[in-house]
Amino acid sequence: MGRKVYLDNASTTYVSSEVLAEMLPCFNAIYGNSNSLHSYGREASAIVDRARDRIAHAINASKSNEIYFTSGGTEADNWAIKGLAHAYSNKGKHIITSAIEHHAVLDACKQLEDEGFEVTYLPVDKTGLVNMVELLHSIRKDTTLISIMAVNNEIGTIQNIKAIAKIAHDYGIIFHTDAVQALGAIKLDVQDMEIDAMTLSAHKIYGPKGVGCLYLKNGIRIESLISGGNQERGKRGGTINVPAVAGFGKAVEIAVRDMAINQQKLRSERDYFLRSIEDKIEYVSINGHPQQKINGILNISFEMVDNESLLMLLDMDGVAVSIGSACTSNSAEPSHVLKAMGLDENIIKSSIRISFGKNLTKSDIDYVVEVLEKAVAQLRSISAITKAGRK
Ligand SMILES: Cc1ncc(COP(=O)(O)O)c(C=O)c1O
């Protein structure tokens, strides 16, 4: 088999060996139900508690019982949006979010609209930052919840979460953030940032798929999304996936412990890639904020190139990138994020997301640049939008 290079770490990552080692005993040696009262159950429950402590510590939650395990980021987002909106619906039925949220948030909001809630989708500027003036203007007496993602999964732009949370609290509004892409990339301190509810997921930080959590500050009410048991202090039914939770706890601990070194590595990979293509490929533009962004995600347009064809050509040479996010990459719809940023349709249709990982080598990147240069040249030679027609 030919060479393969994975540049889609914002979609998911492999499970690191340290994390796997933490998980393995939970599949057979320690197999009790963490809800059972006997010793097997207590043993499993101790593992779950340990993971909860690790995550609480990593995000500076004041208590471990503010962490509620879920089946991933999608469930945590759905739970936060619907559960908080319902719990506070006697106060009002207006919610504020942004136009560039993950579909887990956007679709949950759409469902609430069907139920009679009103939702404001804040616009963003060309760099993907939420317009703070619009945010202030959109606050109403009946606004109960503001949900703005910490880091966007397509462009990597970092929002001004602390400032947004402050505005929310000045008006007595609850603040939720989807921090799935922020975990391990920027410091998350829920007390300092005044976050009431926060979504996290394991599989973007070298943990297992299908597990995540909702941080929920004590005192904030929430309606359950999944009923059927008294797990997670009666708020989220279902037997806990102990191996996954154990892996999640370890992955979070490592991601926070190694954040500086990982970020340095990702930055040098990205910069090396950009330097390498600089005089090899023309008509390239980078989408997102020039500075206020995480190092691991690079959204880049190769003008006069169709992004789906580019993805396929790269894949034929073993290079994995994505168009927008993994959740929408099967749909023909252009990225809602790039659209909201007001980018030209041709730029959107020629954009791919390259997301770097901590195990890439310089030689991997050299290989990617080589196949990218070839693929871009091939597609441009057959492109209907010629250089002359370029805007
Ligand atoms: C910003 C963001 N939110 C939520 C999710 C969903 O998380 P999960 O895959 O754990 O359901 C993702 C992952 O695709 C994401 O990038």
The ligand as a Gaussian input file, in Angstrom:
#p B3LYP/6-31G(d) Opt

LIG

0 1
 C      -17.506000      22.161000      17.485000
 C      -18.054000      20.778000      17.594000
 N      -19.147000      20.561000      18.336000
 C      -19.685000      19.348000      18.473000
 C      -19.152000      18.252000      17.843000
 C      -19.792000      16.910000      17.995000
 O      -19.070000      16.096000      18.880000
 P      -19.246000      14.500000      18.804000
 O      -18.592000      14.059000      17.546000
 O      -18.531000      14.018000      20.043000
 O      -20.691000      14.198000      18.851000
 C      -17.997000      18.427000      17.042000
 C      -17.399000      17.292000      16.317000
 O      -17.608000      17.070000      15.161000
 C      -17.451000      19.718000      16.907000
 O      -16.386000      19.951000      16.142000

